[in-house]
Amino acid sequence: MGPREIEVKFGIKVTGTANWLVAKAATEGNFEITLTWQPDSADRKSDHSSAT
């Protein structure tokens, strides 16, 4: 018997700067990534049968 769903969530922060002749610019971006795995019934049955 295993979990019905597994979810992993993490974030990435990206920053950058650019120097021009008379100005300086900066930017920042944030990304959130979510990975979800839902085993189908065949996966759960094979996991359960191999454990016995």
Backbone hydrogen bonds, N-H to C=O, Kabsch-Sander energy under -0.5 kcal/mol:
donor,donor_aa,acceptor,acceptor_aa,energy
6,I,37,W,-2.5
8,V,35,L,-2.8
10,F,33,I,-2.3
12,I,31,F,-2.8
14,V,29,G,-3.2
16,G,27,T,-2.2
18,A,25,A,-2.7
20,W,18,A,-0.6
20,W,23,A,-3.0
25,A,18,A,-2.6
27,T,16,G,-2.6
29,G,14,V,-3.1
31,F,12,I,-2.8
33,I,10,F,-3.1
35,L,8,V,-3.1
37,W,6,I,-3.0
44,R,40,D,-1.8
45,K,41,S,-2.2
46,S,42,A,-2.3
47,D,43,D,-2.1
48,H,44,R,-2.3
49,S,45,K,-2.8
50,S,46,S,-1.7
51,A,47,D,-0.9
52,T,48,H,-0.6
